[in-house]
Amino acid sequence: MQQQIGQTQVLLKMNEVPLSSVGLLELAHREYQAVDYENAERHCMQLWRQDSNNTGVLLLLSSIHFQCRRLDKSAHFSTLAIKQNPLLAEAYSNLGNVYKERGQLQEALENYRHAVRLKPDFIDGYINLAAALVAARDMEQAVQAYVTALQYNPDLYCVRSDLGNLLKALGRLDEAK
């Protein structure tokens, strides 16, 4: 809709026009990234009511609830995503995050390992796995997980830094460089 104000044309968006599902999910992602979890959740719930099988919405809801420390809800939406698509590595990783946060390291490790088996190039899965392995005091396997992540993307500074610090802690100074 265009409106003429003096010599200036102003374009107005009509709020009555509903956003498409894709547009609403993109909006929810932007809100999530802007740490506006309340609106991100509201938009995701709107989408979920329209399509309860949308795994992208389920993953985002899982992440929103995890960030808000609502671990039961995070696990619930991860589990729904897994039921919808048992090959969805990100859902297993999200569920692993919940278990790790609860101190259930074995369950966390199982989920992270399953995630990277499903998606061998899943860098975030290897990073999560490495952190859980460090927490479980399995340092050698943690080194391997970090190395694998770097094989997929050698430019990840945070992973290089974490690996270097771990190698230093293990006394492997030559490798830490």
Backbone bond lengths (Angstrom), bond angles and torsions (degrees), N, CA, C in turn:
res aa  C-N    CA-C-N  psi(-1)  N-CA   C-N-CA  omega(-1)  CA-C   N-CA-C  phi
1 M - - - 1.443 - - 1.518 107.74 -
2 Q 1.299 117.58 129.74 1.456 122.09 177.95 1.511 109.34 -107.78
3 Q 1.311 114.59 144.40 1.452 120.06 178.06 1.520 107.27 -135.12
4 Q 1.323 116.75 135.00 1.467 122.20 -179.53 1.528 108.30 -92.73
5 I 1.310 116.92 120.59 1.466 121.81 175.36 1.518 106.14 -122.69
6 G 1.322 116.83 108.18 1.464 120.85 -174.88 1.504 108.59 58.89
7 Q 1.318 117.26 -125.87 1.464 122.14 178.61 1.533 111.46 -95.82
8 T 1.341 118.45 -0.05 1.454 121.79 -173.88 1.518 110.66 -102.45
9 Q 1.317 115.38 133.32 1.462 119.76 174.27 1.525 107.95 -91.62
10 V 1.302 116.65 131.60 1.454 121.96 178.79 1.520 107.79 -116.26
11 L 1.323 116.16 128.16 1.464 120.66 175.77 1.519 108.08 -93.60
12 L 1.299 116.45 128.01 1.457 121.66 179.67 1.518 109.35 -112.96
13 K 1.332 115.58 137.11 1.462 119.35 173.69 1.513 107.47 -90.14
14 M 1.284 115.18 140.16 1.457 120.05 179.33 1.528 108.32 -86.67
15 N 1.309 117.10 117.49 1.458 121.19 -179.59 1.520 112.74 -68.55
16 E 1.327 116.90 -18.42 1.457 119.48 -178.78 1.531 111.81 -73.17
17 V 1.321 117.32 -18.03 1.457 120.50 -177.67 1.529 108.01 -77.15
18 P 1.337 118.10 116.89 1.460 119.09 -178.87 1.528 110.73 -70.72
19 L 1.312 115.14 142.42 1.457 119.73 175.20 1.524 108.90 -70.18
20 S 1.314 116.05 147.77 1.461 119.63 174.91 1.524 108.38 -66.95
21 S 1.308 116.34 165.48 1.462 120.14 178.11 1.517 110.91 -58.79
22 V 1.330 116.24 -42.14 1.466 120.27 179.30 1.525 109.81 -63.73
23 G 1.328 116.62 -44.32 1.461 120.63 179.48 1.512 112.30 -62.96
24 L 1.314 116.90 -38.30 1.459 121.28 179.80 1.527 110.73 -69.33
25 L 1.337 116.73 -38.88 1.463 119.76 177.43 1.530 110.23 -66.74
26 E 1.332 117.17 -40.40 1.468 120.35 176.78 1.522 110.48 -62.33
27 L 1.326 117.17 -41.50 1.459 121.33 177.44 1.527 110.20 -61.71
28 A 1.319 116.89 -44.90 1.466 121.05 179.11 1.527 110.78 -61.49
29 H 1.343 117.48 -39.78 1.472 121.04 176.99 1.524 110.71 -62.67
30 R 1.326 116.27 -44.28 1.471 119.56 178.95 1.528 110.68 -62.62
31 E 1.319 116.32 -41.28 1.469 120.05 178.53 1.525 110.33 -64.73
32 Y 1.326 117.32 -40.73 1.464 121.72 177.35 1.527 110.16 -60.03
33 Q 1.336 115.93 -46.86 1.467 120.22 -179.68 1.519 111.89 -65.47
34 A 1.332 116.95 -27.65 1.464 121.96 178.45 1.537 111.02 -88.02
35 V 1.323 117.12 8.13 1.464 124.17 179.68 1.534 111.67 61.81
36 D 1.312 116.18 29.86 1.466 122.12 174.28 1.529 107.02 -99.39
37 Y 1.333 115.02 69.95 1.456 120.52 -172.50 1.524 112.81 -66.09
38 E 1.318 116.89 -32.50 1.466 119.86 -179.04 1.529 111.30 -61.98
39 N 1.329 116.93 -49.52 1.468 119.74 179.21 1.523 111.68 -70.95
40 A 1.332 117.08 -36.60 1.464 119.87 177.38 1.527 109.96 -60.07
41 E 1.326 115.93 -44.16 1.470 119.55 178.79 1.529 110.78 -64.95
42 R 1.316 116.60 -42.97 1.470 120.49 -179.63 1.534 110.68 -58.62
43 H 1.333 116.26 -45.80 1.466 119.45 -179.45 1.533 111.64 -69.27
44 C 1.318 116.76 -37.23 1.470 119.42 176.79 1.526 111.23 -64.38
45 M 1.316 116.43 -41.62 1.466 119.25 179.70 1.527 110.55 -64.49
46 Q 1.317 116.14 -36.53 1.468 120.18 176.29 1.532 109.75 -61.58
47 L 1.328 115.82 -44.93 1.467 120.05 178.13 1.522 111.55 -65.63
48 W 1.320 116.18 -41.25 1.461 120.70 -177.12 1.522 110.64 -63.79
49 R 1.327 116.41 -36.38 1.468 119.64 176.57 1.532 110.83 -65.18
50 Q 1.330 116.85 -32.00 1.469 121.01 178.32 1.524 111.57 -76.56
51 D 1.345 116.04 -36.63 1.466 120.54 -175.58 1.523 108.71 -149.28
52 S 1.323 116.11 93.42 1.470 120.67 -176.11 1.525 112.46 -73.12
53 N 1.330 117.95 -4.97 1.464 121.68 179.97 1.522 113.27 -98.45
54 N 1.319 118.16 2.94 1.465 121.87 -177.20 1.529 109.19 -76.58
55 T 1.335 116.14 103.83 1.463 119.70 -176.15 1.526 112.31 -68.16
56 G 1.323 117.92 -27.78 1.465 120.11 175.96 1.518 111.42 -61.53
57 V 1.321 116.08 -41.03 1.468 121.27 177.48 1.529 109.82 -67.00
58 L 1.333 116.47 -42.50 1.466 120.22 -179.75 1.528 111.17 -62.33
59 L 1.335 116.55 -42.16 1.467 119.68 178.16 1.524 111.50 -63.83
60 L 1.323 116.22 -42.63 1.461 119.45 -179.85 1.529 110.55 -66.11
61 L 1.323 117.73 -41.03 1.466 120.19 176.23 1.527 110.83 -61.62
62 S 1.322 116.79 -40.45 1.459 120.64 176.96 1.530 110.60 -59.97
63 S 1.323 116.23 -44.20 1.469 120.72 -179.35 1.525 111.82 -67.67
64 I 1.324 116.80 -41.56 1.471 120.91 178.72 1.527 109.64 -59.23
65 H 1.326 116.41 -49.44 1.468 119.83 -178.07 1.524 111.10 -66.18
66 F 1.326 117.48 -33.91 1.462 119.52 176.68 1.525 110.24 -63.63
67 Q 1.324 116.89 -46.50 1.463 120.57 179.92 1.525 111.59 -61.82
68 C 1.322 117.06 -32.14 1.474 121.99 178.85 1.530 111.59 -86.68
69 R 1.323 117.04 4.94 1.457 124.65 179.91 1.525 113.29 61.43
70 R 1.316 115.19 29.33 1.467 120.41 172.55 1.530 106.25 -96.87
71 L 1.325 114.65 76.45 1.459 121.19 -169.04 1.524 112.79 -65.21
72 D 1.330 117.68 -37.21 1.469 119.25 179.03 1.527 111.14 -61.95
73 K 1.330 116.00 -43.06 1.469 119.40 179.33 1.525 110.65 -68.26
74 S 1.326 117.21 -38.68 1.464 120.48 177.92 1.528 109.92 -59.88
75 A 1.330 116.00 -47.47 1.469 120.43 178.97 1.528 110.57 -62.15
76 H 1.318 116.67 -39.21 1.470 121.30 179.95 1.531 111.01 -58.96
77 F 1.337 116.48 -48.92 1.466 118.95 -177.36 1.534 111.52 -71.67
78 S 1.336 117.96 -32.49 1.470 119.92 174.25 1.522 110.16 -63.29
79 T 1.324 115.89 -43.55 1.464 120.97 -179.90 1.526 111.21 -64.30
80 L 1.330 116.71 -40.51 1.470 119.58 176.07 1.527 110.87 -61.61
81 A 1.331 116.82 -40.68 1.469 120.48 178.90 1.529 110.60 -64.21
82 I 1.329 116.64 -40.24 1.470 120.88 178.83 1.529 110.49 -65.29
83 K 1.324 116.69 -41.44 1.472 119.64 177.32 1.524 110.59 -62.63
84 Q 1.322 116.06 -37.75 1.464 120.83 179.84 1.531 111.06 -70.15
85 N 1.346 115.66 -40.25 1.463 120.48 -178.85 1.526 108.76 -144.55
86 P 1.332 117.98 94.62 1.466 121.58 -177.43 1.533 114.21 -64.28
87 L 1.321 117.62 -7.15 1.466 121.01 179.52 1.526 112.19 -102.56
88 L 1.322 117.84 13.01 1.459 122.86 -175.37 1.529 109.99 -87.12
89 A 1.321 115.52 94.50 1.464 121.81 -175.20 1.526 112.47 -56.47
90 E 1.321 116.86 -39.82 1.464 120.66 -177.18 1.528 112.10 -61.24
91 A 1.318 117.12 -33.01 1.465 120.53 179.44 1.528 110.59 -68.24
92 Y 1.330 116.98 -39.84 1.465 120.23 177.06 1.528 110.51 -66.13
93 S 1.315 116.55 -38.26 1.458 120.34 178.07 1.532 110.69 -64.78
94 N 1.332 116.68 -43.94 1.468 120.05 176.98 1.530 111.08 -60.68
95 L 1.325 116.31 -42.15 1.459 120.16 178.27 1.532 110.02 -64.94
96 G 1.329 116.35 -39.05 1.462 120.16 174.92 1.521 111.91 -58.90
97 N 1.331 116.59 -39.30 1.467 120.21 177.89 1.526 111.35 -60.37
98 V 1.323 116.30 -40.86 1.473 120.29 178.64 1.524 109.64 -62.85
99 Y 1.329 116.61 -48.36 1.465 119.92 -179.79 1.529 110.99 -61.22
100 K 1.319 116.72 -42.18 1.469 119.77 179.60 1.523 110.29 -62.25
101 E 1.308 117.07 -43.51 1.465 121.62 179.86 1.530 111.09 -62.73
102 R 1.315 116.64 -32.15 1.472 121.38 178.71 1.529 112.20 -82.08
103 G 1.332 116.86 -4.68 1.456 120.38 -178.34 1.516 113.56 83.30
104 Q 1.320 117.62 11.96 1.465 122.57 179.12 1.531 108.04 -93.96
105 L 1.339 115.16 75.59 1.468 120.27 -170.50 1.522 113.15 -65.78
106 Q 1.328 118.06 -37.52 1.471 118.89 -179.08 1.521 110.96 -62.11
107 E 1.331 116.03 -44.90 1.464 120.04 178.77 1.525 110.84 -65.19
108 A 1.328 115.85 -38.70 1.471 119.96 177.79 1.523 109.92 -61.56
109 L 1.332 116.23 -48.27 1.466 120.89 -179.13 1.530 111.26 -60.47
110 E 1.329 116.63 -42.19 1.470 119.85 178.74 1.526 110.81 -59.26
111 N 1.322 116.77 -43.63 1.465 120.35 -178.73 1.522 111.60 -69.29
112 Y 1.329 117.92 -42.37 1.467 120.11 178.29 1.526 110.72 -63.76
113 R 1.333 116.57 -43.30 1.473 119.57 179.55 1.528 110.80 -63.29
114 H 1.313 115.60 -40.16 1.469 119.12 178.43 1.529 110.01 -63.88
115 A 1.327 116.43 -40.05 1.473 120.78 -179.64 1.529 110.85 -60.45
116 V 1.331 117.69 -46.23 1.473 119.05 -177.33 1.527 111.84 -76.36
117 R 1.326 117.66 -22.68 1.478 118.80 171.97 1.524 109.90 -68.84
118 L 1.327 116.15 -40.28 1.465 120.13 179.48 1.520 112.00 -68.46
119 K 1.330 115.47 -35.46 1.465 120.59 -175.06 1.534 107.76 -136.73
120 P 1.326 116.97 85.96 1.465 120.88 -173.14 1.532 115.27 -59.65
121 D 1.328 118.42 -19.15 1.469 119.75 179.11 1.539 111.98 -101.23
122 F 1.319 117.18 21.61 1.466 123.59 -176.62 1.531 109.63 -82.78
123 I 1.314 115.60 88.25 1.463 121.91 -174.26 1.524 111.73 -58.59
124 D 1.330 117.82 -46.98 1.469 119.98 179.78 1.526 111.32 -60.27
125 G 1.318 116.56 -33.07 1.459 120.30 177.05 1.521 111.63 -63.08
126 Y 1.342 116.87 -42.73 1.467 120.31 177.95 1.524 111.32 -67.12
127 I 1.325 117.07 -38.17 1.467 120.67 178.79 1.528 109.66 -64.07
128 N 1.327 116.99 -45.55 1.464 120.79 177.78 1.523 111.05 -63.34
129 L 1.330 116.24 -42.16 1.461 121.02 178.30 1.522 110.44 -60.82
130 A 1.325 116.93 -45.69 1.466 120.57 -179.39 1.529 111.14 -60.55
131 A 1.324 117.00 -44.88 1.471 120.31 -179.56 1.531 111.03 -62.81
132 A 1.324 116.86 -39.80 1.468 120.20 178.50 1.527 110.78 -68.72
133 L 1.326 117.02 -37.09 1.463 120.34 177.55 1.526 111.06 -65.26
134 V 1.320 117.40 -38.79 1.471 120.67 175.29 1.529 109.03 -61.68
135 A 1.327 116.84 -46.24 1.470 120.76 179.30 1.527 111.11 -61.02
136 A 1.338 116.80 -32.21 1.466 122.10 178.99 1.531 111.64 -86.55
137 R 1.321 116.71 2.86 1.475 124.28 179.20 1.528 113.38 65.20
138 D 1.323 117.23 27.05 1.465 121.61 175.24 1.528 107.43 -101.89
139 M 1.330 114.76 76.54 1.462 121.06 -169.97 1.526 113.25 -67.47
140 E 1.315 117.75 -37.87 1.470 119.77 -178.28 1.528 111.15 -65.24
141 Q 1.317 116.29 -42.47 1.465 119.01 177.69 1.529 110.87 -67.65
142 A 1.339 116.40 -33.14 1.471 120.11 177.03 1.526 110.04 -63.72
143 V 1.336 116.58 -42.63 1.470 120.64 176.90 1.524 108.97 -57.35
144 Q 1.331 116.75 -46.61 1.467 120.52 -179.34 1.525 112.03 -60.92
145 A 1.320 117.11 -40.22 1.468 120.27 179.76 1.528 110.52 -64.88
146 Y 1.338 117.01 -43.02 1.470 119.87 177.46 1.528 110.90 -63.57
147 V 1.333 116.62 -42.92 1.471 120.88 179.73 1.530 110.03 -61.18
148 T 1.316 116.81 -42.00 1.465 120.17 178.92 1.523 110.89 -62.44
149 A 1.327 117.35 -43.40 1.476 120.50 177.77 1.521 110.10 -58.70
150 L 1.328 116.88 -41.98 1.470 120.71 -179.18 1.526 112.24 -70.33
151 Q 1.318 117.80 -26.32 1.464 119.58 175.61 1.524 110.33 -64.31
152 Y 1.322 116.87 -33.26 1.468 120.83 178.87 1.520 112.24 -81.55
153 N 1.338 116.91 -30.58 1.467 120.54 177.12 1.522 108.90 -150.41
154 P 1.343 117.18 94.49 1.468 121.09 -176.82 1.528 114.00 -68.97
155 D 1.323 118.10 -9.84 1.462 121.00 -175.04 1.527 113.93 -93.01
156 L 1.312 117.82 6.03 1.467 120.16 -177.58 1.529 110.22 -77.29
157 Y 1.335 115.54 100.74 1.463 120.63 -175.86 1.527 111.87 -60.79
158 C 1.335 117.01 -44.53 1.468 119.50 -176.27 1.530 111.04 -62.16
159 V 1.326 117.08 -36.94 1.464 120.51 179.13 1.522 109.89 -71.09
160 R 1.335 117.00 -42.55 1.471 120.39 176.65 1.528 110.30 -58.41
161 S 1.325 115.78 -43.69 1.457 121.14 -179.61 1.530 111.12 -63.89
162 D 1.331 116.88 -47.42 1.468 120.42 179.63 1.525 111.16 -62.57
163 L 1.328 116.48 -41.99 1.463 120.31 178.15 1.522 110.19 -64.09
164 G 1.325 117.12 -45.29 1.465 120.51 178.62 1.518 112.05 -59.12
165 N 1.322 116.70 -44.37 1.469 120.32 178.65 1.522 111.61 -63.89
166 L 1.317 116.98 -39.39 1.459 121.03 178.55 1.527 110.58 -65.57
167 L 1.331 116.53 -44.83 1.470 119.95 178.90 1.526 111.19 -63.14
168 K 1.326 117.64 -39.12 1.474 120.88 175.88 1.521 110.34 -61.48
169 A 1.330 116.70 -44.64 1.464 120.98 179.93 1.525 111.28 -62.61
170 L 1.326 116.14 -28.69 1.466 121.07 178.32 1.526 111.89 -86.43
171 G 1.341 117.11 -0.38 1.458 121.60 -179.80 1.511 113.96 78.03
172 R 1.307 117.68 15.56 1.471 122.00 -179.03 1.527 108.74 -99.63
173 L 1.337 114.92 66.48 1.460 121.40 -171.92 1.522 112.91 -64.94
174 D 1.336 117.74 -36.77 1.471 119.67 -179.97 1.525 111.28 -62.83
175 E 1.316 116.83 -39.71 1.466 120.84 179.57 1.521 111.83 -73.32
176 A 1.328 116.79 -24.88 1.466 121.01 -175.56 1.522 112.39 -71.53
177 K 1.322 117.10 -17.09 1.472 120.22 -176.97 1.499 112.74 -73.58
